[in-house]
Amino acid sequence: MVFEKLKEIIANEVPSVDVDKISMDAKFAEDLNMDSLDVVQIVMAVEDEFGIEVPDDAAEKFANATVGDVVREIQKATGDKED
């Protein structure tokens, strides 16, 4: 489950994030209060966990994206159809 793995990554990489607020609709910057350094940590952890490379232009959009947006991008990159 991509969502569960991403939620775990967020919780591990950015301990200040309230895990209860991590949902498919949560925005990284606005709802989870992540700054650009937090986002970079998440991008690097996603690349390691899923064996994918996140292009720089996509990584720049993370902050304004929702968790669901990122889940869908990971699914596209890995061919995983489950949440």
Residue pairs with C-beta under 8 A, 6 or more apart in sequence:
1 82
1 83
2 50
2 71
2 74
2 75
2 78
2 80
2 82
2 83
3 24
3 67
3 68
3 71
3 83
5 49
5 50
6 46
6 67
6 70
6 71
6 74
7 19
7 22
7 67
9 42
9 45
9 46
9 49
10 17
10 19
10 22
10 32
10 42
10 67
11 17
11 19
11 22
12 45
13 38
13 41
13 42
13 45
14 32
14 34
14 38
14 41
14 42
16 33
17 32
17 33
17 34
18 32
21 31
21 32
22 32
22 67
23 67
24 66
24 67
24 68
24 71
24 83
25 31
25 66
25 67
25 68
26 32
26 66
26 67
27 64
27 65
27 66
27 67
28 34
28 38
28 39
28 42
28 62
28 63
28 64
28 65
28 66
28 67
28 70
29 35
29 39
29 63
29 64
30 64
34 42
34 63
36 63
39 59
39 62
39 63
40 59
42 62
43 54
43 59
43 62
46 52
46 54
46 70
46 74
47 53
47 54
50 74
50 77
50 78
51 78
52 74
52 77
52 78
54 73
58 73
62 70
71 83
74 80
75 81
75 82
